[in-house]
């Protein structure tokens, strides 16, 4: 998904950025952390967060395979190589993985960037809108390949992710 800040929406509510380690799993850790917050569950320890992030990564890779006909065209390079590499814990995720994560979790995911001049968070992408628009998982993209979780002010929605646990 390509975005332009001229089309981005500003988010009026202040959000708290939560430091997520930059270990190649930051996107998956941020989404898992956001799903915990959204469901009103306590956030995981670092080791449990890593385990859940790797589990989500595997499910995202499986989702690409399940949806191959609709995803193959927008992935860079050979589909099988891409999915195989994405299964590796040190490979960074991006927009395609956010889209697949929204399907795996059956939750909306909203991606923000911080406006450099104003410091205001701007919505740059939304995924999984078919699963509802209220109380999405919120992640902050720093623009250089790193994602952080954003503390959501609202909680309580359940996902299939937690029902399986």
Backbone as a ProteinNet text record, in pm:
[ID]
protein_1_A
[PRIMARY]
XXXXXXXXXXXXXXXXXXXXXXXXXXXXXXXXXXXXXXXXXXXXXXXXXXXXXXXXXXXXXXXXXXXXXXXXXXXXXXXXXXXXXXXXXXXXXXXXXXXXXXXXXXXXXXXXXXXXXXXXXXXXXXXXXXXXXXXXXXXXXXXXXXXXXXXXXXXXXXXXXXXXX
[TERTIARY]
84.8	0	89.4	65.6	140.5	56.2	119	42.1	107.4	28.1	75.6	26.3	113	71.5	-36	-49.8	-155.1	-293.2	-301	-428.6	-443.2	-341.1	-342.4	-435.3	-490.7	-576.7	-496.1	-520.1	-453.2	-532.6	-461.3	-522.2	-518.5	-633.9	-634.8	-595	-617.1	-590	-441.1	-385.5	-245.8	-234.9	-136.3	-111.4	27.7	49.9	179.5	251.2	369.5	451.1	521.1	514.3	577.8	702.1	814.3	939.6	941.2	951.1	957.8	1100.2	1164.4	1301.7	1311.8	1418.3	1443.9	1524.2	1460.1	1529.7	1485.3	1424.5	1371.4	1228.4	1180.9	1044.4	957.3	1006.8	937.4	794.6	771.5	634.8	546.1	591.9	511.8	495.8	600.8	591.3	491.5	496.7	405.8	260.9	235.6	98.9	51.5	136.1	99.9	73	160.4	143.5	11.6	-15.6	-140.1	-262.8	-252.9	-365.2	-390.6	-283.6	-298.3	-369.4	-323	-384.7	-530.7	-558.1	-694.5	-788.7	-738	-820	-825.9	-757.2	-756.9	-674	-583.5	-496.6	-367.8	-304	-174.6	-73.5	13.9	115.5	214.6	267.9	354.1	493.8	560.3	702.7	777.6	902.1	980.5	990.3	1015.1	1028.9	895.7	786.4	654	615.4	648	619.1	694.3	818.6	899.9	836.4	792.8	727.8	598.8	515.9	391	418.1	522.3	558.1	600	679.1	721.5	603.6	510.6	389.7	304.6	289.2	214.1	284.3	416.1	492.4	463	465.4	438.6	296.9	201.4	62.3	45.6	119.4	116.5	171.8	282.9	339.2	239.2	173.4	70.2	-45.3	-79.4	-189.3	-153.7	-26.6	17.1	-7.6	28.1	9.7	-138.6	-218.5	-363.9	-423	-369.6	-421.8	-328.8	-256	-155.2	-210.5	-324.7	-380.7	-402.9	-437	-463.4	-343.3	-235.8	-120.2	6.2	18	142.8	186.7	93.1	127.1	190.5	162.4	217.7	339.4	385.3	506.9	628.6	737.6	859.8	928	967.5	1041.8	955.5	1022.3	956.2	872.3	747.5	653.9	707.2	749.6	795.2	918.6	1011.7	1129.8	1089.5	996.7	951.4	891.2	799.9	733.3	834.3	925.9	1029.1	1117.2	1155.8	1236.8	1157.2	1028.9	946.6	931.5	949.9	943.1	1064.7	1171	1293.1	1275.2	1313.4	1285.6	1357.6	1465.4	1540.2	1495.2	1403.6	1357.3	1247.8	1262.4	1165.8	1034.9	926.3	795.2	757.6	658.1	610.8	461.9	421.4	278.7	211.2	271.9	204.1	178.9	273.5	259.6	153.5	141.1	34.2	-102.8	-115.6	-242.1	-275.4	-177.6	-202.1	-227.1	-158.5	-181.3	-324.3	-378.8	-518.1	-612.5	-580.7	-663.5	-645	-521.6	-494.3	-567.3	-556.1	-615.8	-762.9	-806.6	-941.3	-968.7	-873.2	-880.3	-830.4	-884.1	-828.1	-693.8	-604.5	-473.7	-457.2	-423.6	-400.1	-253.4	-192.2	-51	-40.2	42.6	64.4	210	231.9	364.7	352.4	461.8	462	502.1	419.3	452.2	572.6	678.1	802.6	787	701.8	685.6	597.8	482.9	385.7	396	454.6	459.8	329.7	230.5	99.8	110.5	42.1	37.3	-61	-17.8	-98.8	-123.3	-248.5	-282.5	-233.8	-148.1	-96.5	-151.1	-201.5	-257.8	-352	-453	-548.4	-571	-565.3	-583	-694.2	-760.9	-860.2	-987.2	-1021.7	-1143.2	-1268.2	-1259.1	-1373.9	-1402.2	-1308.7	-1327.2	-1374.5	-1409.5	-1456.2	-1360.2	-1410.4	-1327.2	-1297.8	-1371.6	-1353	-1236.2	-1162	-1055.6	-955.7	-890.7	-792.7	-665.3	-587.7	-450.2	-378	-302.5	-233.8	-83.1	-18.1	127.6	183.7	302.6	371.7	487.6	488.7	598.5	692	819.5	916.6	975.8	945.1	992.7	1127.8	1191.1	1320.2	1319.1	1204.5	1194.5	1163	1130.7	1101	957.3	893.1	756.8	757.1	671.4	645.1	495.6	458.3	317	273.7	148	88.4	-13.6	-7.9	-105.6	-241.8	-336.2	-471.8	-552.1	-627.7	-706.8	-829.5	-866.6	-987.6	-946.4	-1014.7	-982	-1106.5	-1086.8	-1196.4	-1238.5	-1205.3	-1249.4	-1168.6	-1233.3	-1166.1	-1133.3	-1034.2	-998.6	-985.4	-980.6	-958.1	-819.5	-728.1	-592.3	-597.2	-677.4	-683.2	-775.5	-875.2	-965.6	-893.1	-786.2	-709.1	-611.3	-579.6	-479	-537.9
-116.7	0	123	212.6	337.5	444.8	533.1	636.6	771	871.1	1008.1	1080.6	1157	1229.7	1332.5	1371.5	1467.2	1404.8	1271.8	1203.3	1147.1	1160	1101.4	1178.6	1105.8	1167.7	1190.3	1301.3	1328	1263.5	1209.7	1145.8	1246.8	1290.8	1394.6	1348.5	1222.3	1174.3	1144.4	1183.2	1146.7	997.2	934	791.8	777	670.5	644.5	537.7	569.3	473.6	382.9	253.5	155.2	103	107.1	64.5	-83.8	-116.8	-255.3	-278.8	-388.2	-413.8	-422.9	-369.1	-375.7	-499.9	-615	-742.7	-817.3	-747.2	-813.4	-860	-858.5	-900	-781.2	-660	-544.4	-529.2	-554.2	-544.3	-647.3	-770.5	-877.7	-858.3	-814.9	-785.3	-672.6	-569.3	-455.3	-497	-579.8	-626	-715	-807.4	-894.5	-810.9	-714.6	-628	-550.5	-497.1	-424.3	-512.4	-638.1	-731.1	-760	-771.3	-790.7	-670.6	-551.2	-429.7	-419.8	-449	-439.6	-535.4	-652.4	-753.7	-735	-632.3	-608.3	-709	-776.9	-876.7	-808	-860.5	-802.9	-825.2	-728.7	-744.1	-850.5	-915.9	-1030.9	-991.1	-1084.9	-1068.7	-1068.5	-1026.1	-1019.6	-1155.6	-1261.1	-1394.1	-1443.6	-1418.2	-1459.7	-1376.3	-1247.1	-1160.3	-1209.8	-1250.4	-1303.7	-1431.1	-1518.9	-1644.2	-1616.6	-1525.9	-1490.8	-1423	-1339.6	-1273	-1375.7	-1473.6	-1577.8	-1663.9	-1688.6	-1764.2	-1685.3	-1555.7	-1471.8	-1468.8	-1456.2	-1455.8	-1582.7	-1698.8	-1826.3	-1828.5	-1777.2	-1774.3	-1675.7	-1566.2	-1469.3	-1534.4	-1607.2	-1677.3	-1779.3	-1851.7	-1947.4	-1876.3	-1757.4	-1679.9	-1635.8	-1600.7	-1568.5	-1687.4	-1806.1	-1926.7	-1951.1	-1937.6	-1955.2	-1856.2	-1735.3	-1629.5	-1601.6	-1700.7	-1681.9	-1611	-1652.9	-1594.3	-1443.8	-1398	-1254.8	-1175.6	-1244.8	-1171.9	-1181.5	-1283.5	-1308.1	-1188.7	-1119.7	-1009.4	-890.1	-868.7	-749.6	-777.1	-900.3	-930.9	-916.6	-867.7	-848.7	-982.2	-1004.9	-1125.2	-1249.4	-1363.6	-1493	-1516.9	-1557.2	-1576.6	-1675.9	-1793.2	-1896.8	-1852.1	-1783.8	-1731	-1625.8	-1538	-1431.7	-1491.7	-1586.2	-1647.8	-1726.2	-1796.1	-1869.9	-1777.7	-1664.6	-1567.8	-1505.5	-1478.7	-1415.1	-1504.9	-1632.1	-1724.6	-1711	-1646.6	-1630.2	-1517	-1537.2	-1437.7	-1304.3	-1298.9	-1174	-1089.1	-1139.9	-1066.9	-969	-845.5	-740.5	-760.8	-731.3	-731.5	-590.4	-580.4	-450.8	-453.7	-374.7	-362	-493.4	-578.8	-705.7	-789.3	-787.2	-865.5	-806.1	-674.6	-611.1	-651.7	-654.3	-695.8	-839.9	-929.8	-1070.1	-1086.9	-1009.3	-1016.8	-977.5	-878.9	-840	-955.5	-1034	-1150.4	-1262.5	-1287.7	-1393.1	-1363.8	-1239.7	-1201.7	-1164	-1138.7	-1088.9	-963.2	-871.7	-742.8	-633.2	-513	-401.1	-358.3	-313.3	-261.9	-124.5	-25.8	110.1	143.8	198.3	235.2	387.2	436.9	580.6	615.3	740.4	801.7	932.8	976.3	1103.9	1213.7	1317.5	1433.1	1503.1	1521.6	1577.6	1720.8	1797.2	1937.7	1952.9	1887.6	1907.5	1804.3	1688.4	1581	1503.4	1540.2	1473.4	1340.1	1239.6	1110.8	1117.8	1067	1068.5	924.4	893.4	760.5	752.9	653.6	638.3	514.4	418.1	297.6	229.9	164.9	88.5	-45	-150.7	-286.3	-354.8	-450.7	-531.7	-457.6	-355.8	-279.9	-367.5	-479.7	-570.5	-638.6	-629.9	-688	-584.9	-467.7	-360.4	-243.5	-129.4	-9.2	43.6	-6	42.4	-28.2	47	-5.9	-93.5	-39.2	-119.6	-140.7	-238.7	-250.3	-130.1	-59.6	61.2	40.3	65.6	56.8	186.1	219.6	340.6	300.1	352.4	327.5	446.8	419.7	527.8	573.2	503.4	546.1	490.2	414	353.1	204	141.8	-2	-47.9	43.9	2.6	37.1	-57.3	-40.2	-47.5	33.6	28.5	10.2	-45.7	-54.5	79.4	112.9	230.7	183.1	241	206.6	258.5	169.5	204	248.4	357.8	402.3	316.4	230.5	149.5	3.3	-81.9	-224.4	-308.4	-440.1	-530.2	-619.1	-586.3	-669.7	-798.8	-908.1	-1037.3	-1070.7	-1152.2	-1197.8	-1348.8	-1407	-1550.5	-1586.2	-1490.3	-1512.5	-1559.2	-1494.8	-1528.2	-1645	-1664	-1776.2	-1908.3	-1907.6	-2029.3	-2056.4	-1957.5	-1972.2	-2041.1
0	0	0	-93	-99.9	-34.7	38.3	105.5	84.3	101.2	91.8	215	277.2	396.5	365.6	239.3	205.8	223.3	220.6	239.2	380.3	460.4	594.5	687.3	785.9	887.1	1013.2	1076.9	1203.8	1316	1411.4	1528	1642.2	1689.9	1791.5	1931.4	1966	2101.8	2118.8	2231.5	2255.8	2283.9	2227.9	2248.6	2309	2380.5	2440.2	2359.5	2311.6	2238.5	2338.4	2312.8	2400.2	2329.7	2393.7	2331.8	2300.8	2175	2129.5	2078.5	2118.2	2073	1920.8	1866.2	1722.4	1688.3	1696.9	1678.2	1552.7	1457.6	1338.7	1358.3	1482.3	1515	1553.2	1539.4	1597.5	1546	1417.6	1365.9	1435.3	1441.2	1500.5	1651	1718.8	1862.2	1886.9	1803.3	1820.1	1802.2	1701.9	1676.8	1791.7	1837.1	1949.9	2074.8	2100.9	2217.8	2206.3	2087.5	2065.3	2080.6	2036.7	2052	2199.9	2278.1	2424.1	2485.5	2452.1	2506	2464.9	2338.8	2285.8	2357.7	2391.6	2457.6	2609	2659.2	2802.7	2879.8	2810.8	2873.9	2918.5	3022.1	3060.5	2948.5	2930.4	2827.1	2870.4	2773.5	2797.9	2842.6	2908.5	2937.6	2805	2806.5	2683.8	2615.8	2692.3	2632.5	2576	2645.8	2596.4	2475.4	2477.6	2363.6	2239.6	2258.1	2148.1	2092.6	2182.5	2142.5	2064.4	2115.5	2046.9	1913.2	1907.3	1781.6	1677.2	1716.5	1622.9	1579.2	1671.2	1636.2	1536.1	1560.3	1466.4	1331.4	1329.8	1204.6	1124	1189.8	1122.1	1065	1141.8	1094.4	978.8	982.3	872	745	756.4	640.5	586.2	675	632.4	563.2	610.8	551.4	409.9	385.7	249.2	157.5	203.7	122.7	98.1	201.3	189.4	88.5	85.1	-1.4	-120	-162.4	-267.1	-390.3	-437.7	-559.8	-547.1	-428.2	-410.5	-359.6	-318.4	-263.3	-347.1	-429.3	-502.2	-585.7	-644.4	-734.9	-665.1	-536.1	-471.3	-382.5	-377.5	-301.7	-392.5	-336.5	-414.4	-440.2	-565.4	-600.9	-606.4	-597.9	-604.3	-478.5	-497	-385.8	-282.4	-328	-234.6	-156.5	-223.4	-153.3	-50.9	-90.1	0.7	127.7	109.5	224.7	308.8	243.4	316.1	399.2	342	417	530.8	506.4	609.8	732	716.3	830.7	923.2	875	954.7	1055.3	1181.8	1285.7	1270.3	1193.3	1179.8	1060.6	979.3	860.6	901.5	858.3	892.1	817.8	884.1	820.9	779.8	694.8	647.2	618.7	521.7	491.1	454.3	370	339.7	465.3	558.5	681.6	773.7	774.6	852.7	798.8	667	606	644.2	632.6	666.6	816.3	900.4	1045.7	1079.8	1008.2	1034.5	1003.6	900.6	867.2	969.5	1009.3	1107.8	1238.6	1285.5	1413.8	1402.2	1279.9	1252.5	1334.6	1325.9	1395.1	1302.2	1317.8	1242	1301.2	1214.1	1255.1	1191.8	1273.4	1225.1	1245.6	1140.2	1143.9	1146.3	1235.8	1252.6	1224.1	1188.9	1187.6	1262.1	1320	1390.9	1293.2	1285.2	1202.8	1265.3	1186.4	1240.2	1289.4	1224.4	1264.1	1387.7	1387.4	1495.6	1607.3	1577.4	1676.1	1686.4	1606	1606.6	1533.2	1585	1517.5	1402.1	1287.5	1166.7	1123.3	1094.6	1043	899.1	870.7	734.7	664.9	740.2	678.8	777.1	721	800.9	732.2	807.9	756.2	834.6	769.8	838.9	875.8	799.4	828.4	820.4	749.8	741.9	875.7	969.8	1103	1204.3	1157.2	1244	1239.1	1277	1274.3	1413.9	1512.4	1648.7	1715.8	1794.7	1878.6	1802.7	1700.5	1626.9	1707.9	1666.8	1715.3	1656.7	1740.1	1693.1	1698.6	1583.8	1579.3	1522.5	1566.7	1522.7	1433.9	1311	1217.6	1222.6	1243.7	1257.5	1124.3	1015.6	885.1	846.6	930.2	897	929.5	912.3	931.1	1071.7	1162.8	1300.2	1338	1407.2	1456.6	1608.5	1670.3	1813.8	1833.6	1945.9	1982.4	2039.9	2019.6	2081.9	2183.2	2300.8	2403.9	2359.6	2356.1	2315.6	2436.8	2425.5	2539.3	2566.2	2471.9	2484.3	2481.6	2554.4	2552.7	2561.5	2552.8	2578.6	2464.6	2339.6	2228.6	2226.4	2199.9	2194	2049	2029.1	1895.3	1896.4	1778	1767.9	1819.5	1816.1	1866.6	2011.3	2092.1	2233.9	2262	2180.6	2202.5	2181.4	2100.5	2075.9	2188.4	2268.2	2374.6	2494.7
[MASK]
+++++++++++++++++++++++++++++++++++++++++++++++++++++++++++++++++++++++++++++++++++++++++++++++++++++++++++++++++++++++++++++++++++++++++++++++++++++++++++++++++++++

